[in-house]
Amino acid sequence: MDRLPSWVEIDLDAFEWNIGRIRSLLPGRVRILLVVKADAYGHGAVRIARQAAECGIDMLGVATLDEGKELREGGIALPVLILSPVLPEELEEVLAYDLAVSISSYEFAVSASRASRRCGYPCTAHVEVDTGMGRAGLSAEGAADSIVGMASLEGIRLSGIFTHFPASDSDSDFTAEQIRAFTAVVDECAARGVAFEYVHTANSAALINFPGSHFNMVRPGLIAYGHSPSLALSERLDVIPVMSFKARLLLVRRLRAGTSISYGRTFIAPRDMTVGVIAAGYGHGMSHRMSNRGAVLLRGRRTPIIGRVTMDMTMVDLDGFPDPAVGEEVVIFGSQRDERIDVDDVAAWDGSLNYEVLCRISKRVVRVYMKRGRVESRKSLLGVHEEQ
Ligand SMILES: *Cc1c(COP(=O)(O)O)cnc(C)c1O
């Protein structure tokens, strides 16, 4: 870290703690599919997947073929489900990498069956039922007929069935109705001879809010990384944020009153002032909307961002800090001494979501993995580096 201009720290002990807290909400027979899409919400999919395997996670969820391939090429052997639909053209590669697909239409199941016969690999599939998300999945009405038809297609193993909730943090009547409609489809399939090994619906919010959504597997993402899908739920589960985002002062400048700062000249120094230039901008995953809003931590105190956030650098007010030095550590989110900036604070400043603040940390930012308070490994654009 000492020589890095910007980095995120990933606290693997916090991740393990969070998995333990999730498990404490579940009966022992309920399995966990950990969602590691979007590079494990910015945390680094392969390293997180390895830790997940150590914690006894049963399955991983990704969104794309490439995300699945990255896990396999990184040596991850756990079952992997691609949650989003893939294109029919991608199917042979999906099967060759032993990735499970989600099925949202009968036509896709036919393509998968053909692909399996062509390449000789079986196709493991989870059927998605749309009970109210309005995104992917078979419409609940008539779903059982389609599923019974799919079950006799050669090469396809219908291993799971699932649905997804759009409002499990905010609308319990709607969610309860989804659970009812989903259960009806699962029961009808069973009555017609199609039983599933994995039945799953719960994202993070449902996992906390609706024990009736657990079935025999849950699909948490955000809470495993230590954040809450909504403020109302944050008191209900004591998870710890896994990621902190840090950068260093690249320059310390004395600027005269009247000097303008950054693009668009939106900030004019009201007095002679000391300005810090930090090694992070929107090209690292800060938001341009934090321009003249928001703050960072220096020496355990909040200090405001001044002028527009640029692609590579951001300016901050250093007045009131005696002798600030090049190389000093600034925290964009995370803790420093007794103060902290939450991912939720950043999301409020830039009008986004905690999910988005995590996902948008770009690949130019080195991921530094911490275990038992020490640096364990790093991942940069140039690859993975293990510490001695
Ligand atoms: C992203 C996703 C999840 C995880 O959602 P969280 O709110 O992060 O827990 C679960 N299931 C599906 C289908 C998803 O797309």
The ligand as an SDF file (V2000), in Angstrom:
LIG
                    3D

 15 15  0  0  0  0  0  0  0  0999 V2000
  -28.0770   -9.5330   -8.0950 C   0  0  0  0  0  0  0  0  0  0  0  0
  -29.0000  -10.6410   -7.8020 C   0  0  0  0  0  0  0  0  0  0  0  0
  -29.1170  -11.1630   -6.5070 C   0  0  0  0  0  0  0  0  0  0  0  0
  -28.4240  -10.5580   -5.2860 C   0  0  0  0  0  0  0  0  0  0  0  0
  -29.0980   -9.3790   -4.8980 O   0  0  0  0  0  0  0  0  0  0  0  0
  -28.6670   -8.5820   -3.5480 P   0  0  0  0  0  0  0  0  0  0  0  0
  -29.7020   -7.5530   -3.4110 O   0  0  0  0  0  0  0  0  0  0  0  0
  -27.3070   -8.0370   -3.8200 O   0  0  0  0  0  0  0  0  0  0  0  0
  -28.6500   -9.5820   -2.4690 O   0  0  0  0  0  0  0  0  0  0  0  0
  -29.8930  -12.2960   -6.3260 C   0  0  0  0  0  0  0  0  0  0  0  0
  -30.5590  -12.8480   -7.3630 N   0  0  0  0  0  0  0  0  0  0  0  0
  -30.4950  -12.3540   -8.6220 C   0  0  0  0  0  0  0  0  0  0  0  0
  -31.2610  -13.0060   -9.7110 C   0  0  0  0  0  0  0  0  0  0  0  0
  -29.7330  -11.2280   -8.8780 C   0  0  0  0  0  0  0  0  0  0  0  0
  -29.6930  -10.7290  -10.1150 O   0  0  0  0  0  0  0  0  0  0  0  0
  1  2  1  0
  2  3  1  0
  2 14  2  0
  3  4  1  0
  3 10  2  0
  4  5  1  0
  5  6  1  0
  6  7  2  0
  6  8  1  0
  6  9  1  0
 10 11  1  0
 11 12  2  0
 12 13  1  0
 12 14  1  0
 14 15  1  0
M  END
$$$$
